[in-house]
Amino acid sequence: MSAAVVEQVVQARLIVSTHRSALLRVTLRYRADDPLAVRMGFPAEYSLDVEPELLDTPQPQPEVEWVFARQLLATGLDLPTGDGDVHVRPALGRRTMVELRAPEGVALLQFDEPELRRFLWRSYLAVPEGQEFSLLDADRALAELLG
C-alpha cells in the first residue's frame, strides 16, 4: 500500500520590489511517508541557480523544490516564525508571506492564507497533527541522510 500524498497547486505572488511582482504557480505537496515535511515546488524559470541556457531547451526543466517543517507552515499562518532558510508570517488581508533564503538570494512570496490552510487541513487528514512521529521510519531516514 502506498503512502498518502496531498498535492495542491496554488497561485503565489513573487515580490520583486515595492512596485513589482510576478504571479506564479506553486505546487504544495505533503507525503505521509515523510510526515514532518511539506514541499513547495516552483517553476525552474524562477530559480536563481538554473543556468539561463537550460531554460531555452525544448525539454521542460524540473521544478525547484523547497522542503521544510509542516509545523513551521502551520505556525506561520498565525505568528511570525522561522530561523533558518524559511520564514513564514501572516500579512494583512488574509495573506501569508513566505521568505526563502539561499546563497543566491532571497525570494519573498505572498500566498492567500485560506489556500494554505486548506492544504494543511488536507495534510492533517492524511496524517493527523501529533501523530507524525508514529509514522517515521528511522532506518530509512538515516539511509537517505547518509546517501
ChimeraX attribute file (.defattr): number of C-alpha atoms within 10 A of each C-alpha:
attribute: neighborCount
match mode: 1-to-1
recipient: residues
	/A:1	3
	/A:2	6
	/A:3	10
	/A:4	16
	/A:5	14
	/A:6	18
	/A:7	16
	/A:8	15
	/A:9	14
	/A:10	15
	/A:11	15
	/A:12	22
	/A:13	18
	/A:14	20
	/A:15	17
	/A:16	12
	/A:17	8
	/A:18	6
	/A:19	6
	/A:20	9
	/A:21	15
	/A:22	11
	/A:23	12
	/A:24	15
	/A:25	13
	/A:26	21
	/A:27	18
	/A:28	20
	/A:29	20
	/A:30	26
	/A:31	18
	/A:32	21
	/A:33	16
	/A:34	17
	/A:35	23
	/A:36	22
	/A:37	19
	/A:38	23
	/A:39	18
	/A:40	18
	/A:41	17
	/A:42	19
	/A:43	16
	/A:44	18
	/A:45	17
	/A:46	14
	/A:47	16
	/A:48	15
	/A:49	13
	/A:50	13
	/A:51	11
	/A:52	11
	/A:53	7
	/A:54	13
	/A:55	13
	/A:56	11
	/A:57	9
	/A:58	7
	/A:59	8
	/A:60	11
	/A:61	14
	/A:62	11
	/A:63	16
	/A:64	17
	/A:65	17
	/A:66	15
	/A:67	14
	/A:68	17
	/A:69	14
	/A:70	19
	/A:71	14
	/A:72	21
	/A:73	25
	/A:74	17
	/A:75	15
	/A:76	19
	/A:77	22
	/A:78	14
	/A:79	14
	/A:80	17
	/A:81	19
	/A:82	17
	/A:83	8
	/A:84	10
	/A:85	13
	/A:86	20
	/A:87	19
	/A:88	25
	/A:89	21
	/A:90	20
	/A:91	17
	/A:92	7
	/A:93	8
	/A:94	12
	/A:95	17
	/A:96	25
	/A:97	24
	/A:98	24
	/A:99	19
	/A:100	16
	/A:101	14
	/A:102	13
	/A:103	8
	/A:104	9
	/A:105	10
	/A:106	13
	/A:107	17
	/A:108	18
	/A:109	21
	/A:110	21
	/A:111	20
	/A:112	17
	/A:113	18
	/A:114	13
	/A:115	17
	/A:116	19
	/A:117	14
	/A:118	12
	/A:119	21
	/A:120	22
	/A:121	15
	/A:122	17
	/A:123	23
	/A:124	19
	/A:125	12
	/A:126	17
	/A:127	20
	/A:128	13
	/A:129	16
	/A:130	9
	/A:131	12
	/A:132	16
	/A:133	12
	/A:134	9
	/A:135	13
	/A:136	15
	/A:137	11
	/A:138	10
	/A:139	9
	/A:140	10
	/A:141	12
	/A:142	10
	/A:143	9
	/A:144	9
	/A:145	8
	/A:146	7
	/A:147	6
